[in-house]
């Protein structure tokens, strides 16, 4: 009993310390569904900063087709929040509410959401349920969910929790046919293949001088280069095993999670 009480006191003290910071006060306010009033909007959701990458062309097209709608983005962590703020692509960026029905419903009504577009896959269930209740269509864009991903415990756990709301989706825009098969098995009927939005990135057109400078900084001046981007835990070992058999090559690994670089 005493240990449990001590744990609650410790957590409360941490929250109070963080609450003094403006960013954390904003975090808790938005997570409770408290927002400014907006008449009409299209809401996108990114679970992480990487999900925001590639939305530039897509958002510009939304603005062209729906000029009367504000384009909003909800996120789940500070990295995605800060990155989305920096690129100035959205009219309003905020933290997604906790998994509370009343908070999600209040957020959707306050922001005048007319269309909800989660990116890549579903990480939550209640928000989709509230969209369905309020007759707001939900469409996953850039859906990236293949059968082999279920080998990862975190993906398997998330999908188990959200499996019941896939039939509530109005549609899913998948990256490939392999993603389409998985989504249909979860209960969504209207699934189309739209490819990857990352191919539409305007800022990939890097000037040659800047590209040469970057190549020099990253020691990428030679042609034979093996690049491993977005490597998950354990996948680096597979790449290193392959790399050890190559001669005259260099290896560049960009881990999926920042803490992997420490290892």
C-alpha positions in Angstrom: 0.0 0.0 0.0 2.8 2.4 1.0 4.8 1.5 -2.2 1.8 2.1 -4.4 1.1 5.5 -2.8 4.8 6.5 -3.2 4.6 5.6 -6.9 1.5 7.9 -7.4 3.2 10.7 -5.5 6.3 10.4 -7.6 4.3 10.5 -10.9 2.3 13.5 -9.7 5.5 15.4 -8.8 6.9 14.7 -12.2 3.8 16.0 -13.9 3.7 19.1 -11.7 7.3 19.9 -12.6 6.7 19.5 -16.3 3.5 21.5 -16.1 5.5 24.6 -15.5 6.9 24.4 -19.0 4.6 26.0 -21.7 5.0 23.1 -24.1 3.8 20.6 -21.5 0.9 22.8 -20.5 -0.1 22.9 -24.1 0.4 19.2 -24.4 -2.1 18.3 -21.6 -4.6 20.9 -22.7 -4.7 19.5 -26.2 -4.7 15.9 -25.0 -7.9 16.7 -23.2 -9.5 17.9 -26.4 -9.4 21.7 -25.7 -8.8 23.6 -28.9 -9.8 26.9 -30.7 -13.0 26.9 -32.7 -12.5 26.2 -36.5 -15.5 26.1 -38.9 -14.4 23.6 -41.5 -11.2 21.4 -41.6 -9.5 18.3 -42.9 -7.6 16.6 -40.2 -4.5 14.4 -40.8 -2.8 12.4 -38.1 0.9 11.4 -37.9 2.1 9.0 -35.3 5.7 10.0 -35.7 7.9 12.6 -37.5 8.7 10.2 -40.3 4.9 10.1 -41.2 4.9 13.8 -41.9 7.6 13.5 -44.5 6.2 13.4 -48.0 3.0 15.3 -47.3 4.0 18.5 -48.9 2.5 17.8 -52.4 -0.5 16.0 -50.9 -1.4 19.0 -48.7 -0.9 21.5 -51.5 -3.4 19.4 -53.6 -5.8 19.4 -50.7 -5.6 23.2 -50.5 -6.2 23.5 -54.2 -9.2 21.2 -54.2 -10.7 22.4 -50.9 -9.7 26.0 -50.4 -12.4 26.6 -47.8 -11.1 23.9 -45.5 -8.3 24.4 -42.9 -5.7 21.7 -43.0 -4.8 20.4 -39.6 -2.4 17.8 -38.2 -2.6 15.8 -35.0 0.5 14.0 -33.6 1.4 11.7 -30.8 4.9 12.9 -29.7 7.0 16.0 -29.4 9.4 15.1 -32.2 6.6 15.0 -34.7 5.0 18.1 -33.2 8.2 20.2 -33.5 9.0 18.9 -37.0 5.5 19.7 -38.2 5.7 23.2 -36.7 9.0 23.9 -38.4 7.9 23.1 -42.0 4.9 25.4 -41.8 2.7 23.2 -43.9 -0.4 23.0 -41.7 -2.8 25.7 -40.4 -2.9 24.1 -36.9 -0.7 21.3 -35.3 -1.7 19.7 -32.0 -1.4 16.6 -29.9 -4.1 14.0 -30.4 -6.4 13.7 -27.4 -6.1 10.8 -25.0 -8.2 7.7 -25.8 -11.3 9.3 -24.1 -14.6 9.3 -26.0 -15.7 12.8 -24.7 -12.2 14.3 -25.4 -12.1 13.0 -29.0 -15.7 14.0 -29.7 -15.1 17.5 -28.3 -12.0 17.9 -30.4 -13.8 16.8 -33.6 -16.6 19.3 -33.0 -14.5 22.2 -31.9 -12.2 21.9 -35.0 -15.1 21.4 -37.4 -13.5 18.2 -38.9 -15.1 17.1 -42.1 -12.6 14.5 -43.1 -10.1 12.5 -41.1 -6.9 11.1 -42.7 -4.7 9.0 -40.5 -1.3 8.2 -42.1 0.2 4.7 -42.7 -1.9 2.7 -40.2 -4.3 2.9 -37.3 -2.7 3.3 -33.8 -6.0 4.0 -32.0 -9.6 2.9 -32.0 -11.8 5.4 -30.2 -11.1 8.4 -32.5 -12.3 6.3 -35.5 -15.4 5.3 -33.5 -16.2 8.9 -32.8 -15.7 9.9 -36.4 -18.2 7.2 -37.4 -20.7 8.4 -34.8 -20.4 11.9 -36.1 -20.6 10.8 -39.7 -17.1 12.0 -40.5 -15.4 9.8 -43.1 -12.0 8.3 -42.2 -9.5 7.3 -44.9 -6.0 5.9 -44.2 -3.5 7.4 -46.7 -0.1 6.0 -47.6 -1.2 2.8 -45.8 1.9 0.6 -45.2 0.8 -2.6 -43.5 2.1 -5.9 -44.8 1.7 -9.4 -43.4 5.3 -9.7 -42.5 5.0 -6.7 -40.2 3.0 -8.8 -37.8 6.3 -10.5 -36.9 7.0 -7.4 -34.9 5.3 -7.6 -31.5 4.5 -3.8 -31.3 2.7 -3.9 -34.7 0.9 -7.1 -33.8 -0.3 -5.6 -30.5 -1.5 -2.3 -32.2 -3.4 -4.1 -34.9 -5.1 -6.4 -32.4 -6.4 -3.3 -30.6 -7.6 -1.6 -33.7 -8.8 -4.6 -35.8 -12.5 -3.9 -34.9 -12.6 -0.3 -36.4 -11.1 -1.1 -39.8 -14.6 -1.9 -41.2 -15.7 1.6 -40.1 -13.2 3.2 -42.5 -14.7 4.8 -45.6 -11.6 3.8 -47.6 -7.9 3.0 -47.5 -5.2 4.2 -49.9 -2.5 1.6 -49.8 1.1 2.0 -51.0 1.2 -1.5 -52.7 -0.9 -4.5 -53.5 0.6 -6.4 -50.6 -0.7 -3.7 -48.2 -4.1 -4.0 -49.9 -4.4 -7.7 -49.0 -3.6 -7.1 -45.4 -6.1 -4.3 -45.0 -8.9 -6.2 -46.7 -8.3 -9.1 -44.3 -8.9 -6.6 -41.4 -12.3 -5.8 -42.8 -12.0 -2.7 -45.0 -13.7 -3.3 -48.3 -12.9 -0.1 -50.3 -9.1 -0.3 -50.8 -7.1 1.2 -53.6 -3.4 1.4 -54.4 -2.0 4.9 -54.5 1.7 4.4 -54.3 4.1 6.3 -52.0 3.6 10.1 -51.4 7.3 10.4 -50.7 8.0 10.2 -54.4 6.3 13.6 -54.7 8.8 15.4 -52.4 9.7 18.8 -53.9 12.7 19.2 -51.7 14.4 16.1 -53.1 15.7 18.3 -56.0 18.9 19.2 -54.3 21.4 21.5 -56.2 24.5 19.6 -57.4 26.9 21.8 -55.4 24.9 21.1 -52.2 24.7 17.4 -53.0 28.5 17.2 -53.4 29.0 19.0 -50.1 26.7 16.6 -48.3 28.3 13.6 -49.9 31.7 14.8 -48.7 30.4 15.4 -45.2 28.9 11.9 -45.0 32.0 10.3 -46.7 29.8 9.3 -49.7 32.3 10.3 -52.4 32.6 6.8 -53.9 30.1 5.0 -56.1 29.8 1.7 -54.2 27.6 2.5 -51.2 25.2 0.2 -49.3 22.5 2.3 -47.7 20.2 0.9 -44.9 17.5 3.3 -44.0 14.9 2.9 -41.2 16.6 -0.2 -39.8 14.7 -1.7 -36.8 16.3 -3.5 -33.9 18.2 -6.5 -35.0 18.1 -5.7 -38.7 21.5 -4.0 -38.5 23.1 -7.4 -37.8 21.7 -8.8 -41.1 23.0 -5.8 -43.0 26.4 -6.0 -41.4 26.6 -9.7 -42.2 26.0 -8.9 -45.9 28.4 -5.9 -45.8 31.2 -8.1 -44.4 31.1 -10.1 -47.7 31.5 -7.0 -49.9 34.8 -5.5 -51.0 35.4 -1.9 -51.8 32.0 -0.8 -50.5 31.0 1.7 -47.7 28.0 1.2 -45.4 25.6 3.9 -44.3 23.0 3.0 -41.7 20.2 5.3 -40.7 18.4 3.6 -37.7 14.6 3.9 -37.4 14.8 4.9 -33.7 17.3 7.5 -32.4 18.2 5.4 -29.4 19.6 2.7 -31.7 22.5 5.0 -32.6 23.8 4.6 -29.0 24.2 0.9 -29.5 
